[in-house]
Amino acid sequence: MDWGQLALKALLSGALIAAASELARRSPGWGGLIASLPLVSTLAMIWLWRDTGDGARIASFALSSTLYVLASLPAFVVIATVLRKGVAFPLALTAFVVTGWLGYWLMQVAGRRWGWPV
């Protein structure tokens, strides 16, 4: 393992998260846009291509990423809904995490049943 390459990956990924959170402090809409961009997936595909050169692996990665995004969408609706109803952030965050993990679990069950790469 090349520790320099790993450090570069971690630094760049962390910078994207920091940028999204800082921008969201000033403008939630713009922060949400940055967070919703498939920047992490794009970077992961670039790193995966660089490491393996395997197009089929990247295609499976792209499909599984799409399926997991779909599985996580209800969690975002849940946290927005409960926060707007005045629920405290720690409880809303817990509901977000539980809903997200439930969505992932259901996607894995469905994926195994229908042969999806999850």
Secondary structure, DSSP 8 states (H G I E B T S, - for coil): --HHHHHHHHHHHHHHHHHHHHHHHH-HHHHHHHHHSTHHHHHHHHHHHHHH--HHHHHHHHHHHHHHHHHHHHHHHHHHHHHHTT--HHHHHHHHHHHHHHHHHHHHHHHHHHT---
